[in-house]
């Protein structure tokens, strides 16, 4: 994990996804900002 890859998937990337898309994280957990993901799922 580097500073360039930490939270590589954030709010902007999640907003670009279609509502019907699946996100499968096969990398280290910190690549995905989980708090932002939870907020995006709640807000739709």
MMTF fields as JSON, N, C-alpha, C and O atoms, coordinates in Angstrom:
{
  "mmtfVersion": "1.0.0",
  "mmtfProducer": "UNKNOWN",
  "numBonds": 175,
  "numAtoms": 176,
  "numGroups": 44,
  "numChains": 1,
  "numModels": 1,
  "chainsPerModel": [1],
  "groupsPerChain": [44],
  "chainIdList": ["A"],
  "bondAtomList": [4, 2, 8, 6, 12, 10, 16, 14, 20, 18, 24, 22, 28, 26, 32, 30, 36, 34, 40, 38, 44, 42, 48, 46, 52, 50, 56, 54, 60, 58, 64, 62, 68, 66, 72, 70, 76, 74, 80, 78, 84, 82, 88, 86, 92, 90, 96, 94, 100, 98, 104, 102, 108, 106, 112, 110, 116, 114, 120, 118, 124, 122, 128, 126, 132, 130, 136, 134, 140, 138, 144, 142, 148, 146, 152, 150, 156, 154, 160, 158, 164, 162, 168, 166, 172, 170],
  "bondOrderList": [1, 1, 1, 1, 1, 1, 1, 1, 1, 1, 1, 1, 1, 1, 1, 1, 1, 1, 1, 1, 1, 1, 1, 1, 1, 1, 1, 1, 1, 1, 1, 1, 1, 1, 1, 1, 1, 1, 1, 1, 1, 1, 1],
  "groupList": [{"groupName": "UNK", "atomNameList": ["N", "CA", "C", "O"], "elementList": ["N", "C", "C", "O"], "formalChargeList": [0, 0, 0, 0], "bondAtomList": [1, 0, 2, 1, 3, 2], "bondOrderList": [1, 1, 2], "singleLetterCode": "X", "chemCompType": "L-PEPTIDE LINKING"}],
  "groupTypeList": [0, 0, 0, 0, 0, 0, 0, 0, 0, 0, 0, 0, 0, 0, 0, 0, 0, 0, 0, 0, 0, 0, 0, 0, 0, 0, 0, 0, 0, 0, 0, 0, 0, 0, 0, 0, 0, 0, 0, 0, 0, 0, 0, 0],
  "groupIdList": [1, 2, 3, 4, 5, 6, 7, 8, 9, 10, 11, 12, 13, 14, 15, 16, 17, 18, 19, 20, 21, 22, 23, 24, 25, 26, 27, 28, 29, 30, 31, 32, 33, 34, 35, 36, 37, 38, 39, 40, 41, 42, 43, 44],
  "secStructList": [7, 7, 6, 6, 6, 6, 6, 7, 5, 7, 2, 2, 2, 2, 2, 2, 1, 7, 6, 6, 7, 7, 7, 7, 7, 7, 1, 7, 4, 4, 4, 5, 7, 2, 2, 2, 2, 2, 2, 2, 2, 2, 2, 7],
  "xCoordList": [0.843, 0.0, 0.891, 1.806, 0.612, 1.35, 0.362, -0.85, 0.871, -0.015, -0.777, -1.853, -0.221, -0.908, -2.063, -3.019, -1.982, -3.029, -4.031, -5.106, -3.703, -4.653, -5.864, -5.724, -7.038, -8.313, -8.352, -8.865, -7.81, -7.831, -9.273, -9.566, -10.166, -11.591, -12.264, -12.363, -12.721, -13.343, -14.681, -15.312, -15.096, -16.413, -16.604, -17.64, -15.633, -15.769, -15.938, -16.791, -15.133, -15.199, -16.524, -17.103, -17.004, -18.278, -19.438, -20.374, -19.394, -20.459, -20.496, -21.545, -19.367, -19.312, -19.93, -20.223, -20.127, -20.661, -22.169, -22.866, -22.662, -24.101, -24.719, -24.052, -25.981, -26.687, -26.744, -26.841, -26.686, -26.789, -25.425, -25.352, -24.354, -23.002, -22.687, -23.257, -21.783, -21.248, -19.812, -19.069, -19.438, -18.061, -17.468, -17.916, -16.471, -15.808, -14.372, -13.573, -14.056, -12.726, -11.874, -12.05, -10.962, -10.069, -8.689, -7.777, -8.544, -7.257, -7.311, -8.267, -6.295, -6.283, -7.431, -7.81, -7.968, -9.132, -8.953, -9.897, -7.775, -7.569, -7.558, -7.5, -7.612, -7.71, -9.085, -9.245, -10.052, -11.427, -11.723, -11.512, -12.207, -12.596, -13.956, -14.989, -13.952, -15.173, -16.215, -17.409, -15.809, -16.772, -17.513, -18.724, -16.79, -17.405, -18.332, -19.402, -17.94, -18.793, -20.094, -21.168, -20.02, -21.228, -22.146, -23.362, -21.573, -22.371, -23.034, -24.202, -22.303, -22.855, -23.998, -24.988, -23.876, -24.943, -26.187, -27.307, -26.007, -27.15, -27.861, -29.09, -27.093, -27.663, -28.183, -28.967, -27.737, -28.199, -27.462, -27.713],
  "yCoordList": [-1.166, 0.0, 1.231, 1.351, 2.14, 3.4, 4.551, 4.341, 5.747, 6.91, 7.11, 7.707, 6.613, 6.739, 5.75, 6.019, 4.617, 3.602, 3.603, 3.016, 4.243, 4.309, 5.13, 6.252, 4.562, 5.199, 5.594, 6.655, 4.738, 4.956, 5.042, 5.792, 4.271, 4.328, 5.172, 4.763, 6.342, 7.275, 7.763, 7.119, 8.888, 9.437, 9.667, 9.297, 10.266, 10.565, 9.287, 9.222, 8.282, 7.023, 6.313, 5.736, 6.35, 5.71, 6.417, 5.76, 7.731, 8.489, 8.214, 8.354, 7.826, 7.542, 6.184, 5.912, 5.338, 3.998, 4.049, 4.876, 3.162, 3.031, 2.467, 1.763, 2.771, 2.27, 0.746, 0.145, 0.117, -1.342, -2.039, -3.262, -1.272, -1.842, -2.62, -2.364, -3.559, -4.307, -3.851, -3.621, -3.726, -3.391, -4.582, -4.927, -5.199, -6.345, -5.939, -5.753, -5.804, -5.376, -6.609, -7.267, -6.922, -8.069, -7.634, -8.453, -6.357, -5.837, -5.627, -6.027, -5.011, -4.675, -3.726, -2.9, -3.854, -3.07, -1.569, -0.863, -1.067, 0.38, 1.036, 2.263, 0.247, 0.844, 1.491, 2.451, 0.964, 1.458, 2.201, 1.669, 3.42, 4.203, 3.682, 4.038, 2.842, 2.165, 3.127, 2.9, 4.187, 5.165, 5.837, 6.046, 6.173, 6.787, 5.799, 6.186, 4.534, 3.504, 3.375, 3.323, 3.323, 3.217, 4.412, 4.253, 5.599, 6.803, 6.764, 7.13, 6.325, 6.239, 5.232, 5.466, 4.126, 3.123, 3.645, 3.368, 4.387, 4.954, 6.022, 6.086, 6.856, 7.982, 7.596, 8.326, 6.437, 5.977, 6.635, 6.374],
  "zCoordList": [0.0, 0.0, 0.0, 0.814, -0.918, -0.986, -0.872, -0.908, -0.737, -0.66, -1.969, -1.976, -3.08, -4.371, -4.517, -5.244, -3.836, -3.982, -2.829, -2.954, -1.718, -0.598, -1.037, -1.523, -0.861, -1.227, -2.7, -3.057, -3.538, -4.983, -5.491, -6.422, -4.876, -5.205, -4.133, -2.976, -4.528, -3.593, -4.112, -4.95, -3.612, -3.934, -5.432, -5.985, -6.084, -7.51, -8.329, -9.214, -8.036, -8.785, -8.531, -9.452, -7.301, -6.983, -7.67, -8.123, -7.755, -8.423, -9.921, -10.549, -10.497, -11.932, -12.274, -13.438, -11.27, -11.508, -11.737, -11.15, -12.589, -12.785, -11.515, -10.757, -11.281, -10.099, -10.082, -9.012, -11.248, -11.343, -11.326, -11.447, -11.179, -11.215, -9.942, -8.882, -10.067, -8.928, -8.708, -9.663, -7.47, -7.122, -6.38, -5.287, -6.972, -6.362, -6.071, -6.988, -4.814, -4.396, -4.117, -3.091, -5.016, -4.83, -4.344, -4.229, -4.065, -3.599, -2.09, -1.426, -1.576, -0.154, 0.153, -0.677, 1.333, 1.72, 1.622, 1.269, 1.923, 1.969, 0.592, 0.5, -0.48, -1.815, -1.981, -2.735, -1.282, -1.332, -0.042, 1.048, -0.16, 1.013, 1.482, 0.916, 2.51, 2.953, 3.503, 3.308, 4.18, 4.692, 3.546, 3.619, 2.496, 1.325, 0.631, 0.16, 0.559, -0.033, 0.751, 0.152, 2.054, 2.88, 2.671, 2.565, 2.613, 2.391, 1.018, 0.883, 0.005, -1.352, -1.413, -2.105, -0.705, -0.691, 0.023, -0.407, 1.094, 1.823, 0.998, 0.986, 0.312, -0.423, -1.799, -2.404, -2.289, -3.599, -4.665, -5.841]
}
